């Protein structure tokens, strides 16, 4: 199920690897990106699990940070796991995409790589800049969707996020809810079940009032009233209590 294998070295790229796993899981659903620190469960044989995961993957993302070549002595060791994972991908003809992590990371040079990894320098890379991680994750997600069409199908079936779609969820709403992808023309506000008067739009608002003169309304010992269209005055007016208010007590 892990269509995307994230290859990285601890000390150079683990943060970006974690961001990729989170972003790909959000886009396509959990379980589609293999990230060793999260995908291997306690008690599982990790050497076997790593190689099996590479063989079953559709793409390997090789995260290469600014210090990747400083581990040259590790790369020269045939037992180095970063090297072994990439070699396994080459052997199984799993597409490998170098992810250049950070602006200071340059393309790899064949002369700096062991013979079994020199092919890595010929592969088209994709940049990942820490200053705009959301855009970088989105761009890599789009690339994965193009390389592995089944990922989009799974995302659609499970209801996970797909660019261009709009998903809304409403629960426990008492009253009226209105949803729309786009609005045109005038948009009003509908409120049901409110306790007391609610007014939106143009005109004045009155509360528990009676007409006195003009367009002013007052009631009881005093009240607050509003005049004008949104930017009008707010007034306080105090008068004597209406006699009818004490009736029936």
C-alpha positions in Angstrom: 0.0 0.0 0.0 3.0 2.3 0.5 3.2 3.6 -3.1 5.7 6.4 -2.1 9.0 5.5 -0.3 10.7 8.5 1.4 14.5 8.0 1.5 16.4 10.3 3.8 19.4 10.5 6.1 19.1 11.3 9.8 20.9 14.6 10.4 20.2 15.7 6.8 16.6 15.9 5.7 14.6 14.2 8.4 12.5 17.3 9.0 11.6 17.5 5.3 10.9 13.8 5.2 8.4 14.2 8.0 6.8 17.2 6.2 6.4 15.2 3.1 4.9 12.2 4.9 2.3 14.5 6.6 1.5 16.4 3.4 1.2 13.2 1.3 -1.0 11.6 3.9 -3.3 14.6 4.0 -3.6 14.6 0.2 -3.9 10.9 -0.5 -4.8 9.4 2.9 -2.7 7.6 5.5 -0.6 4.6 4.5 0.5 5.7 1.1 3.9 7.2 2.0 6.5 5.0 3.7 8.5 6.9 6.3 10.8 4.6 8.3 10.4 6.3 11.7 6.6 6.1 11.4 6.0 3.0 9.2 8.0 0.4 10.9 6.3 -0.9 14.1 8.1 -2.0 17.2 9.3 -5.6 17.0 9.4 -5.7 13.2 12.6 -6.6 11.4 13.5 -3.2 10.0 16.2 -4.3 7.4 13.7 -6.6 5.7 10.9 -4.1 6.1 12.9 -1.4 4.4 13.8 -3.4 1.3 10.4 -4.9 0.9 8.9 -1.4 1.1 11.2 -0.1 -1.6 10.4 -3.1 -3.9 6.6 -2.5 -3.5 6.8 1.3 -4.0 5.9 3.1 -7.2 8.2 6.0 -6.6 11.2 6.7 -4.2 11.7 10.3 -3.1 15.4 10.7 -2.2 15.6 13.7 0.1 19.0 15.3 -0.4 19.9 18.1 2.0 22.8 20.6 2.1 25.0 18.2 4.1 24.1 15.1 2.2 27.6 14.8 0.6 29.3 15.4 3.9 28.3 11.9 4.6 30.4 10.7 1.7 32.2 8.1 3.9 28.8 6.6 4.7 27.9 6.5 1.0 31.1 4.7 0.3 30.0 1.9 2.6 27.9 -0.7 0.8 25.9 -1.3 4.0 24.8 2.3 4.3 21.0 2.2 4.3 20.5 5.4 2.4 22.7 4.0 -0.3 21.1 0.5 -0.1 17.5 1.9 -0.5 18.4 3.9 -3.6 20.3 0.9 -5.1 17.3 -1.3 -4.4 15.1 1.1 -6.2 17.4 1.2 -9.2 17.6 -2.7 -9.2 13.8 -3.0 -9.1 13.3 -0.2 -11.7 11.4 1.9 -9.2 11.5 5.6 -10.4 13.7 7.8 -8.1 13.0 11.5 -7.7 15.8 13.5 -6.0 14.3 16.2 -3.6 16.9 19.0 -3.2 16.2 20.2 0.4 17.1 23.9 0.8 18.3 26.7 -1.4 22.0 25.9 -0.7 21.6 22.3 -2.0 23.2 21.8 -5.4 22.6 19.1 -7.9 24.7 16.0 -7.4 27.9 15.4 -9.3 28.7 11.9 -10.7 32.4 12.3 -9.6 31.3 12.6 -6.0 29.2 9.5 -5.9 29.9 5.8 -5.7 29.6 4.0 -9.1 26.3 2.4 -8.1 24.7 5.8 -7.3 26.0 7.9 -10.2 22.8 7.4 -12.0 21.3 9.7 -9.3 23.1 12.7 -10.7 21.4 12.3 -14.1 17.9 12.3 -12.7 15.7 15.5 -12.8 15.3 16.8 -9.3 12.6 18.9 -7.6 13.3 21.7 -5.1 12.0 21.9 -1.6 12.5 25.3 0.1 11.9 25.6 3.8 10.5 29.2 3.3 7.4 27.9 1.5 6.9 24.3 2.6 3.1 24.3 1.8 3.7 25.1 -1.8 6.6 22.6 -2.1 4.6 19.8 -0.5 1.7 20.6 -2.9 4.0 20.6 -5.9 5.5 17.2 -4.9 2.0 15.9 -4.2 0.9 16.9 -7.7 3.9 15.1 -9.2 3.1 12.0 -7.3 -0.5 12.2 -8.5 0.8 12.3 -12.1 3.2 9.5 -11.6 0.8 7.3 -9.7 -2.8 7.9 -11.0 -4.3 5.3 -8.6 -3.6 7.7 -5.7 -6.2 10.2 -7.0 -8.7 7.5 -7.3 -8.1 6.3 -3.8 -8.4 9.9 -2.5 -11.7 10.4 -4.3 -13.1 7.1 -2.9 -12.1 7.8 0.7 -13.0 11.5 0.6 -9.6 12.9 1.3 -8.4 16.2 0.0 -8.1 16.6 -3.8 -7.1 20.0 -5.3 -10.1 21.8 -7.0 -12.7 20.1 -4.8 -14.7 21.6 -2.0 -15.6 19.6 1.1 -17.9 20.9 3.9 -19.1 19.1 7.0 -21.8 20.4 9.3 -23.0 18.7 12.4 -25.3 19.6 15.3 -26.6 22.8 13.7 -29.9 24.1 15.2 -31.5 26.3 12.6 -30.8 27.0 9.0 -27.4 26.5 7.3 -26.6 27.7 3.8 -23.6 26.5 1.8 -22.4 27.4 -1.6 -19.3 27.1 -3.7 -19.8 30.6 -5.2 -22.1 33.6 -4.8 -23.2 36.2 -7.3 -25.3 39.3 -6.8 -26.5 40.4 -3.3 -26.0 38.1 -0.4 -28.1 38.4 2.7 -28.0 36.8 6.1 -30.6 34.3 7.4 -30.8 33.7 11.1 -33.4 31.5 12.8 -34.0 30.9 16.4 -32.4 34.1 17.6 -33.5 35.4 21.0 -34.4 39.0 20.3 -34.3 41.2 17.2 -31.6 40.7 14.6 -31.1 43.1 11.7 -28.6 43.0 8.8 -28.4 45.3 5.8 -29.6 48.8 5.4 -31.9 50.8 7.6 -32.5 51.4 11.4 -32.8 48.9 14.2 -35.1 49.1 17.2 -35.5 47.0 20.3 -38.8 46.7 22.3 -39.9 50.0 21.1 -42.9 52.1 20.2 -43.2 54.8 17.6 -42.9 58.4 19.0 -42.1 60.7 16.2 -40.3 60.6 12.9 -38.3 57.4 12.6 -37.4 57.2 16.3 -38.8 54.5 18.6 -38.7 54.5 22.4 -40.0 52.4 25.3 -40.0 52.5 29.1 -37.4 54.3 31.2 -34.9 54.2 28.4 -33.5 52.4 25.4 -30.7 52.5 22.9 -31.5 52.9 19.2 -29.5 53.0 16.0 -30.0 55.3 13.0 -28.4 55.2 9.6 -27.0 52.6 7.3 -24.3 50.8 9.4 -22.4 54.1 9.9 -25.2 56.1 11.5 -25.4 57.4 15.0 -26.0 55.4 18.2 -28.4 57.2 20.6 -29.6 56.8 24.1 -33.1 58.2 25.0 -34.8 58.2 28.5 -38.5 58.9 29.0 -41.1 58.1 31.7 -42.3 54.6 32.0 -45.4 53.8 30.0 -48.4 53.2 32.2 -49.5 50.1 30.2 -46.3 48.3 31.1 -47.5 47.7 34.7 -50.9 46.4 33.6 -51.5 42.8 34.5 -49.0 42.6 37.4 
